[in-house]
Amino acid sequence: MSDDGDAGYNLSETDLAVAHWGEHANGGGDRLAWELARVFEDAPFFTGWRDPGIEPDDIHAEQLIKGKLLTRALERGGLARQFAHLLGWQVATPLREYGVLVTSGNEPLFYVPPDEQTWVAYIHHTNRRQSDQIDEVASARFASLKLLLYYAIRVAYDHNTHKPDLFVVNSEVVKRRVVRYWGVDEERIRVVYPPVETAAYSPDDAETGDYYLTLSRLDWHKDIDGIIEAFDGLDQRLIVAGDGPERESLERMPGENVEFAGFVSEERKRELLAGAKAFVFNGRDEDFGIAPVEALAAGTPLLGIDEGMTRYQVVPGKNGFRHSRGGNGQSLTESITRFESEGVDWPSDEIASFADRFSVSAFHENMKEAVVDAVKRSQTVPDWYERYR
């Protein structure tokens, strides 16, 4: 590690490694980890579990957790996978030779680093069923057993959430959760928004059409049924793009004005986003939410739920409107009606520029700054020693 004075530390000379909890779904967490590997392109990239079938062409990971028993547990999933991560990350021998470690996900928190290693931990969420969403567990089947299990998981995590030199989180919402549920001092937490390919979207990708759009995995926590309920009885067309376990039940809901597009290609996605009157998002208390940012990058107004990070992606009256949950979608219906009568103040190019704060280039710059900050924080040179240097 070299000290360049006021210029800070030269990351190109740092012996740094990047490690991700595991490649499993080609989801937002995986894509963020792959972008971390691009930020620190000369650094080796490790994953707890590797799936070469979903890795981009420019990414090659080395699997960290090995051995027949642990590999079998990783493949099995569920609690077996959690125990494999608990055992596999604690020592993680290949990581110990590097001066700086950047991790992605919660499972790496089981790692016990060497004394002099600087550790930056990027956190996507705080095990939500054991923290802010625990009320949903209390109303589920076998609630008592699940609450007992989640208590044990919290205990396991509680004494593992203080080892990193610096936490990086994907939003101010998650920062608050890390402070509240993990007890981390907010001075040790930085917000670096996930990398969204904002440059890939443009208002010029399509002419504005006669439809509203929602696009996401069709899962319960995206609350697509609430959006469909809001459009029931409206003389407005809704396109639902995406696939997932809820699709069959959603298609049985009434509404001739609702069209299911299924999984769409990136090219079709860009056209749909740019061509929509507005993008409708109803995800439950989102940690961040990438799809709404992609819509904004396409210059499309956002009708977003007044929860989680979504509430801050909407500037009411400027680039969209907020709505609340419940009431058979009445609040969203009112937002749609208001949008139809008033529109929004910002033109499409201004809406698109608002999304630039969430860009890939901003992510690269802010992550490099976070690592420099962490290295400075981890210095253990006594104050009095400086006079002898």
PLY file of the C-alpha trace (Angstrom):
ply
format ascii 1.0
element vertex 389
property float x
property float y
property float z
element edge 388
property int vertex1
property int vertex2
end_header
0.00 0.00 0.00
1.50 3.35 -0.97
0.74 6.71 0.61
0.40 9.49 -1.96
-0.17 12.28 0.56
-3.12 14.50 -0.28
-3.89 12.38 -3.32
-4.79 9.43 -1.06
-3.89 5.82 -1.67
-3.10 4.38 -5.09
-5.50 1.50 -5.48
-3.59 0.12 -8.45
-0.78 -0.84 -6.07
-3.07 -2.43 -3.50
-3.10 -6.19 -2.92
-6.89 -6.41 -2.99
-9.40 -9.25 -3.41
-13.17 -9.20 -4.07
-15.41 -11.93 -2.63
-19.17 -12.48 -3.17
-21.37 -14.70 -1.04
-22.48 -16.84 -4.02
-23.71 -16.83 -7.61
-27.24 -18.20 -7.51
-29.81 -16.29 -9.52
-28.23 -13.71 -11.83
-30.07 -11.21 -9.65
-29.22 -7.72 -8.47
-26.73 -8.94 -5.85
-24.84 -11.03 -8.40
-24.72 -8.20 -10.92
-23.42 -5.81 -8.26
-20.69 -8.26 -7.27
-19.63 -8.69 -10.90
-19.42 -4.92 -11.21
-17.24 -4.84 -8.09
-14.91 -7.23 -9.94
-14.82 -4.68 -12.79
-14.16 -1.76 -10.43
-11.07 -3.57 -9.15
-10.28 -5.29 -12.42
-6.82 -6.48 -11.43
-8.08 -8.12 -8.24
-8.95 -11.83 -7.95
-12.68 -12.55 -7.62
-13.93 -15.26 -5.25
-17.44 -16.59 -4.62
-18.72 -18.85 -1.86
-20.59 -20.80 -4.52
-19.87 -20.47 -8.23
-22.25 -20.91 -11.15
-20.23 -20.46 -14.37
-23.45 -20.73 -16.37
-24.61 -17.27 -15.30
-21.26 -15.46 -15.20
-20.71 -12.74 -17.82
-18.00 -13.41 -20.38
-15.59 -10.98 -18.74
-15.95 -12.47 -15.24
-14.25 -15.56 -13.89
-14.71 -16.46 -10.23
-12.88 -18.94 -8.05
-15.14 -20.95 -5.75
-14.18 -20.46 -2.13
-16.19 -23.15 -0.33
-15.02 -26.60 -1.43
-15.09 -30.22 -0.32
-17.72 -32.88 -0.98
-19.73 -32.32 2.19
-19.90 -28.52 1.96
-20.53 -28.59 -1.80
-23.42 -30.99 -1.26
-24.83 -28.67 1.41
-24.56 -25.66 -0.92
-26.45 -27.58 -3.61
-29.14 -28.66 -1.15
-30.05 -25.10 -0.22
-31.98 -23.87 2.82
-30.45 -24.37 6.26
-27.84 -26.76 4.85
-26.55 -23.99 2.61
-26.45 -21.55 5.53
-24.34 -23.99 7.58
-22.00 -24.46 4.63
-21.49 -20.70 4.43
-21.01 -20.48 8.20
-18.26 -23.09 8.08
-16.76 -22.10 4.75
-16.29 -18.38 5.33
-14.76 -18.32 8.80
-11.17 -19.00 7.76
-11.46 -18.71 3.95
-7.73 -19.28 3.52
-7.37 -17.81 -0.02
-8.61 -14.43 1.21
-6.12 -14.08 4.02
-3.10 -13.21 1.89
-4.55 -9.89 0.67
-4.10 -6.53 2.37
-7.58 -5.30 1.41
-10.76 -7.36 1.08
-14.04 -6.18 -0.46
-16.99 -8.53 0.15
-20.55 -8.62 -1.14
-23.46 -10.08 0.83
-24.15 -11.18 4.40
-22.59 -14.64 4.49
-19.01 -13.26 4.31
-19.63 -11.69 7.74
-18.76 -15.11 9.20
-15.19 -14.46 8.00
-12.58 -13.79 10.70
-9.93 -11.57 9.06
-6.23 -11.31 9.88
-5.46 -8.42 12.21
-3.85 -6.16 9.59
-6.28 -6.79 6.74
-8.59 -3.92 5.73
-12.14 -5.15 5.14
-14.93 -3.34 3.25
-18.29 -5.17 3.44
-21.00 -4.31 0.90
-24.40 -5.15 2.44
-27.56 -5.53 0.35
-30.04 -6.10 3.20
-30.25 -7.06 6.88
-31.76 -10.58 6.71
-35.19 -9.03 6.41
-37.30 -11.88 7.81
-35.21 -11.57 10.98
-35.42 -7.78 11.12
-37.89 -5.33 9.59
-40.21 -8.02 8.13
-40.45 -10.20 11.24
-44.16 -9.38 11.65
-44.86 -11.40 8.50
-43.22 -14.44 10.09
-45.42 -14.11 13.18
-48.54 -14.63 11.06
-47.18 -17.61 9.07
-47.52 -21.35 9.69
-45.30 -22.77 12.45
-44.68 -19.20 13.59
-43.22 -20.16 16.98
-40.66 -22.52 15.45
-39.70 -19.99 12.79
-39.34 -17.21 15.34
-37.09 -19.46 17.43
-35.00 -20.27 14.37
-34.73 -16.62 13.34
-33.70 -15.69 16.86
-30.84 -18.19 16.60
-29.86 -16.72 13.22
-29.87 -13.20 14.70
-27.63 -14.35 17.55
-25.27 -15.93 15.02
-25.11 -12.72 13.02
-25.02 -10.25 15.91
-21.48 -11.11 16.94
-20.37 -11.21 13.30
-21.42 -7.68 12.34
-18.57 -5.72 13.88
-15.42 -7.00 12.17
-15.36 -5.00 8.89
-13.52 -1.68 8.92
-16.23 -0.11 6.77
-19.73 -1.13 5.75
-21.08 -0.03 2.38
-24.84 -0.25 1.84
-27.06 0.20 -1.19
-29.33 2.93 0.21
-30.01 5.21 3.14
-32.89 2.88 4.05
-30.52 -0.06 4.52
-28.07 2.17 6.41
-30.75 2.81 9.03
-31.47 -0.92 9.27
-27.78 -1.78 9.71
-27.61 0.75 12.57
-30.84 -0.42 14.20
-30.71 -4.20 13.78
-26.96 -4.81 13.75
-25.84 -2.04 16.10
-23.18 -0.68 13.73
-22.08 2.91 14.34
-23.35 5.03 11.45
-19.89 6.59 11.13
-18.70 3.20 9.84
-21.34 3.05 7.10
-21.21 4.55 3.60
-24.03 4.60 1.06
-23.01 3.61 -2.47
-25.98 3.04 -4.77
-25.99 -0.13 -6.88
-24.70 0.24 -10.46
-27.60 0.75 -12.87
-26.88 0.82 -16.61
-28.55 4.20 -16.94
-26.62 4.95 -20.15
-28.33 1.96 -21.80
-31.73 3.70 -21.61
-32.95 6.80 -23.38
-36.22 8.67 -23.95
-35.43 8.27 -27.66
-35.77 4.47 -27.54
-39.51 4.74 -28.32
-42.33 7.24 -28.76
-44.59 7.56 -25.72
-47.51 5.15 -26.15
-50.93 4.65 -24.60
-49.98 2.26 -21.79
-48.63 2.12 -18.26
-45.91 -0.39 -17.44
-44.73 -2.46 -14.51
-41.73 -4.73 -14.91
-40.28 -7.07 -12.30
-40.10 -10.65 -11.15
-43.69 -11.66 -10.47
-43.22 -12.50 -6.81
-45.38 -11.74 -3.77
-43.19 -8.93 -2.43
-43.56 -6.94 -5.67
-47.33 -6.72 -4.97
-48.34 -6.75 -8.64
-51.87 -7.75 -7.61
-52.20 -4.35 -5.93
-51.34 -2.65 -9.22
-53.87 -4.75 -11.15
-56.55 -3.92 -8.58
-55.83 -0.20 -9.04
-56.34 -0.47 -12.82
-59.59 -2.40 -12.46
-62.31 -0.13 -13.73
-59.93 2.44 -15.19
-59.94 3.21 -18.90
-56.16 2.82 -18.98
-54.02 0.03 -20.39
-51.44 -1.75 -18.19
-48.61 -3.97 -19.43
-47.11 -6.37 -16.90
-43.65 -7.52 -18.02
-41.69 -10.23 -16.26
-42.20 -13.77 -15.06
-42.26 -15.57 -11.73
-44.24 -17.77 -9.34
-47.20 -15.38 -9.07
-47.89 -15.12 -12.80
-50.58 -17.80 -13.00
-52.62 -16.35 -10.14
-52.17 -12.80 -11.43
-53.47 -13.77 -14.88
-56.66 -15.06 -13.25
-57.42 -11.61 -11.85
-60.10 -9.62 -13.70
-59.13 -6.84 -16.05
-59.34 -6.78 -19.84
-57.10 -3.72 -19.81
-54.16 -5.74 -18.39
-51.68 -7.43 -20.74
-49.00 -9.90 -19.60
-45.86 -9.64 -21.72
-43.84 -12.30 -19.88
-40.05 -12.24 -19.92
-38.79 -9.61 -22.37
-35.42 -9.12 -24.08
-33.23 -6.15 -23.19
-34.11 -4.48 -26.49
-37.84 -4.91 -25.89
-37.38 -3.78 -22.30
-35.83 -0.49 -23.44
-38.69 0.08 -25.87
-41.34 -0.67 -23.25
-39.73 1.61 -20.66
-39.32 4.56 -23.02
-42.77 4.11 -24.55
-44.77 3.94 -21.31
-46.82 6.88 -20.08
-45.50 6.08 -16.62
-43.85 3.21 -14.77
-45.78 1.78 -11.83
-43.86 0.26 -8.92
-45.37 -1.35 -5.84
-42.49 -3.37 -4.32
-42.71 -3.86 -0.56
-40.32 -1.61 1.31
-37.56 -2.00 -1.29
-33.94 -1.83 -0.17
-33.17 -0.01 -3.42
-35.17 -1.03 -6.51
-33.41 -1.13 -9.88
-36.41 -1.26 -12.23
-37.74 2.19 -11.19
-34.30 3.72 -11.86
-34.19 2.10 -15.30
-37.59 3.65 -16.04
-36.39 7.08 -14.92
-33.26 6.67 -17.08
-35.61 6.12 -20.02
-37.23 9.49 -19.22
-40.44 7.86 -17.97
-42.34 9.24 -14.94
-42.58 6.99 -11.88
-45.71 6.20 -9.90
-44.04 4.65 -6.87
-45.09 3.29 -3.50
-44.38 5.57 -0.54
-42.11 2.99 1.10
-38.45 2.07 1.32
-36.07 3.61 -1.18
-38.83 4.02 -3.77
-40.19 7.08 -1.96
-36.89 8.90 -2.55
-36.73 7.94 -6.22
-39.96 9.89 -6.68
-39.89 13.68 -6.49
-43.66 14.33 -6.24
-45.01 16.41 -9.09
-41.57 16.62 -10.72
-40.87 13.10 -11.99
-43.91 11.23 -10.67
-46.26 10.66 -7.75
-46.30 8.49 -4.63
-49.11 6.24 -3.45
-49.79 4.22 -0.31
-50.59 0.53 -0.01
-53.96 -1.08 0.68
-57.51 0.04 0.13
-57.90 -2.11 -3.00
-55.39 0.09 -4.80
-57.41 3.28 -4.24
-54.36 5.45 -3.55
-52.63 4.26 -6.72
-55.84 4.82 -8.68
-55.86 8.40 -7.43
-52.21 8.84 -8.48
-53.01 7.58 -11.97
-55.98 9.93 -12.24
-53.86 12.85 -11.02
-51.08 11.98 -13.45
-53.56 11.87 -16.33
-54.90 15.34 -15.46
-51.71 17.12 -14.36
-48.75 15.26 -15.80
-45.35 16.04 -14.26
-43.17 19.14 -14.31
-39.94 17.67 -15.61
-39.48 16.86 -19.31
-38.20 13.41 -20.22
-34.54 14.46 -20.54
-34.56 15.98 -17.03
-36.14 12.82 -15.62
-33.39 10.80 -17.32
-30.60 13.01 -15.92
-32.03 12.55 -12.40
-31.19 8.84 -12.70
-27.49 9.50 -13.37
-26.71 9.50 -9.62
-27.35 5.74 -9.79
-25.08 5.08 -12.78
-22.30 2.52 -13.19
-19.65 5.25 -13.37
-20.89 6.74 -10.08
-20.68 3.28 -8.51
-17.06 2.82 -9.66
-15.98 6.21 -8.35
-17.75 5.85 -5.00
-16.50 2.31 -4.35
-12.89 3.35 -4.95
-13.36 6.24 -2.52
-14.88 3.86 0.05
-11.86 1.55 -0.10
-9.45 4.47 0.30
-11.49 5.64 3.31
-11.44 2.15 4.85
-7.67 1.82 4.44
-7.14 5.14 6.21
-9.50 4.10 9.01
-7.64 0.84 9.54
-4.22 2.42 10.12
-2.90 1.61 13.60
0.21 3.82 13.71
0.40 5.58 17.13
0.07 9.37 16.93
3.38 9.91 18.67
5.20 7.77 16.10
4.61 10.33 13.35
7.31 12.66 14.68
9.94 9.99 14.03
8.95 9.31 10.41
0 1
1 2
2 3
3 4
4 5
5 6
6 7
7 8
8 9
9 10
10 11
11 12
12 13
13 14
14 15
15 16
16 17
17 18
18 19
19 20
20 21
21 22
22 23
23 24
24 25
25 26
26 27
27 28
28 29
29 30
30 31
31 32
32 33
33 34
34 35
35 36
36 37
37 38
38 39
39 40
40 41
41 42
42 43
43 44
44 45
45 46
46 47
47 48
48 49
49 50
50 51
51 52
52 53
53 54
54 55
55 56
56 57
57 58
58 59
59 60
60 61
61 62
62 63
63 64
64 65
65 66
66 67
67 68
68 69
69 70
70 71
71 72
72 73
73 74
74 75
75 76
76 77
77 78
78 79
79 80
80 81
81 82
82 83
83 84
84 85
85 86
86 87
87 88
88 89
89 90
90 91
91 92
92 93
93 94
94 95
95 96
96 97
97 98
98 99
99 100
100 101
101 102
102 103
103 104
104 105
105 106
106 107
107 108
108 109
109 110
110 111
111 112
112 113
113 114
114 115
115 116
116 117
117 118
118 119
119 120
120 121
121 122
122 123
123 124
124 125
125 126
126 127
127 128
128 129
129 130
130 131
131 132
132 133
133 134
134 135
135 136
136 137
137 138
138 139
139 140
140 141
141 142
142 143
143 144
144 145
145 146
146 147
147 148
148 149
149 150
150 151
151 152
152 153
153 154
154 155
155 156
156 157
157 158
158 159
159 160
160 161
161 162
162 163
163 164
164 165
165 166
166 167
167 168
168 169
169 170
170 171
171 172
172 173
173 174
174 175
175 176
176 177
177 178
178 179
179 180
180 181
181 182
182 183
183 184
184 185
185 186
186 187
187 188
188 189
189 190
190 191
191 192
192 193
193 194
194 195
195 196
196 197
197 198
198 199
199 200
200 201
201 202
202 203
203 204
204 205
205 206
206 207
207 208
208 209
209 210
210 211
211 212
212 213
213 214
214 215
215 216
216 217
217 218
218 219
219 220
220 221
221 222
222 223
223 224
224 225
225 226
226 227
227 228
228 229
229 230
230 231
231 232
232 233
233 234
234 235
235 236
236 237
237 238
238 239
239 240
240 241
241 242
242 243
243 244
244 245
245 246
246 247
247 248
248 249
249 250
250 251
251 252
252 253
253 254
254 255
255 256
256 257
257 258
258 259
259 260
260 261
261 262
262 263
263 264
264 265
265 266
266 267
267 268
268 269
269 270
270 271
271 272
272 273
273 274
274 275
275 276
276 277
277 278
278 279
279 280
280 281
281 282
282 283
283 284
284 285
285 286
286 287
287 288
288 289
289 290
290 291
291 292
292 293
293 294
294 295
295 296
296 297
297 298
298 299
299 300
300 301
301 302
302 303
303 304
304 305
305 306
306 307
307 308
308 309
309 310
310 311
311 312
312 313
313 314
314 315
315 316
316 317
317 318
318 319
319 320
320 321
321 322
322 323
323 324
324 325
325 326
326 327
327 328
328 329
329 330
330 331
331 332
332 333
333 334
334 335
335 336
336 337
337 338
338 339
339 340
340 341
341 342
342 343
343 344
344 345
345 346
346 347
347 348
348 349
349 350
350 351
351 352
352 353
353 354
354 355
355 356
356 357
357 358
358 359
359 360
360 361
361 362
362 363
363 364
364 365
365 366
366 367
367 368
368 369
369 370
370 371
371 372
372 373
373 374
374 375
375 376
376 377
377 378
378 379
379 380
380 381
381 382
382 383
383 384
384 385
385 386
386 387
387 388
